[in-house]
Amino acid sequence: MRTETLLDAFLRGLEPLRPLALWAHGSLAGGDYQEGRSDLDLIAVLPGPAGPKALWRVATLHHRLRAATPLAGGLHCSYLAPDTLADPERRHLTWAHGGLLRRRVTPVTRRELHEFGRVLHGAAPTALLPAVSGPQLDDFIVRDQRDFWRPAVRRTRQWRQDIWVDLGLLTFARATVTLREGRLITKREALAELPVLGAPAEVVADIARRRYADPATAPADGDWPARRARLTRAYLGPAIDALVTTYG
């Protein structure tokens, strides 16, 4: 099952819930999607709050698709209702990483949806979601870097994981460009920005290799995950401090 087939199957599975809209954001909408590597980040707008029956349908649908194709393991969807979608602080029912949880639809995601969100069904994001102002977006980005990523840099063990290195550095580069220029960029563009921002060349090359080339060509050095973690944390902590000082 390929991506478009998966999306069609997902939309058919949502039909009993009568969705008002289904949107894609992230890499699929921004033109940076790589099948089998990228997540599928979706937003569904339902006619009302999801009750027990809807929760059961959502969980069953995601489990069924995960059993049918590995691609569905990366299909994440937040479920909004018309009377709750305007509040960026509200947590919405979300399927991600194999289970149901509650997540915010952040100002960055909302701006993505307005600028280049892909409509898979129903109304466009601009018809339902309030616009995000420049100050609102900047305030969220500064808080995210200061209150989430900066404390995370101090926790050593998780930075041995690919996902933390990738997201930590790419999110920082994207945050920098948005605060500096007022525009959103893709992860691929962020990767190209990292050397300009002084990120460790070895780590940038590692991210590029794993995300866009052959992951099997990763360094054979058994100490690499630990060394990569040290390089990343040594760079990212002061870089975030400087960004927050400049724009906070």
URDARA-V927450 format. One record per pair of residues at least 24 apart in sequence whose ideal C-beta (glycine too) atoms are under 8 Angstrom apart, sorted by the first residue. I is the first residue (numbers start at 1). J is the second residue. Records with the same first field share a line. If there is no record, write none. Layout:
BEGIN
I: J / J
END
This chain:
BEGIN
1: 68 / 69 / 71 / 72
2: 35 / 71
3: 28 / 33 / 35 / 40 / 71
6: 40 / 65 / 69 / 71 / 72 / 75
7: 40 / 120
9: 65 / 68
10: 42 / 61 / 65 / 72 / 75 / 77
11: 120 / 121
13: 61 / 64 / 65
14: 44 / 61
16: 57
17: 44 / 46 / 47 / 50 / 54 / 57 / 58
18: 46 / 47
19: 44 / 45 / 46 / 47 / 121 / 122
20: 45 / 46 / 47 / 82 / 122 / 123 / 128
21: 45 / 119 / 121 / 122 / 123 / 124 / 125 / 128
22: 119 / 120 / 121 / 122
23: 113 / 117 / 118 / 119 / 120 / 125
24: 117 / 118 / 120
25: 109 / 112 / 113 / 117 / 118
26: 109 / 112
27: 186 / 187
28: 118
29: 112 / 113 / 116 / 117 / 118
30: 112 / 116 / 184 / 186
31: 116 / 186
32: 186 / 187 / 188
34: 211 / 212
35: 71
36: 70 / 71
37: 211
38: 74
39: 74 / 75 / 76
40: 71 / 74 / 75 / 76
41: 76 / 109
42: 75 / 76 / 77 / 78 / 120
43: 77 / 78 / 80 / 105 / 109 / 113 / 125
44: 77 / 78 / 79 / 80
45: 79 / 80 / 81 / 82 / 85 / 122 / 123 / 128
46: 79 / 80 / 81
47: 81 / 82
48: 81 / 82 / 83
49: 81 / 84
50: 79 / 81 / 93
54: 79
55: 93 / 100
58: 93 / 95 / 100
59: 95 / 100
62: 95
66: 98
73: 98
78: 103 / 105
80: 105
82: 128
85: 128 / 129
86: 129 / 130
88: 132 / 136 / 140
106: 140 / 144
107: 132 / 136 / 137 / 140 / 141
108: 137 / 140 / 141 / 178 / 184
111: 137 / 184
112: 184
115: 184
134: 182
137: 178
138: 178 / 179 / 247
141: 175 / 178 / 179 / 247
142: 179 / 243 / 244 / 247 / 248
144: 171 / 175
145: 171 / 172 / 175 / 240 / 243 / 244
146: 240 / 244 / 248
149: 236 / 240
150: 237 / 240 / 241 / 244
153: 233 / 236 / 237 / 240
154: 237
156: 229 / 233
159: 228 / 229 / 232 / 233
160: 225 / 226 / 228 / 229
162: 210
165: 203 / 206 / 207 / 228 / 229 / 232
166: 207 / 210 / 211
168: 232 / 236
169: 194 / 199 / 203 / 204 / 207 / 232 / 235 / 236
170: 194 / 207
172: 197 / 236 / 239 / 240 / 243
173: 197 / 199
175: 243
176: 243
179: 243 / 246 / 247
187: 211
188: 212
197: 239
198: 235 / 239
199: 235 / 239
200: 231 / 232 / 235
202: 228 / 231
203: 228 / 231 / 232 / 235
END
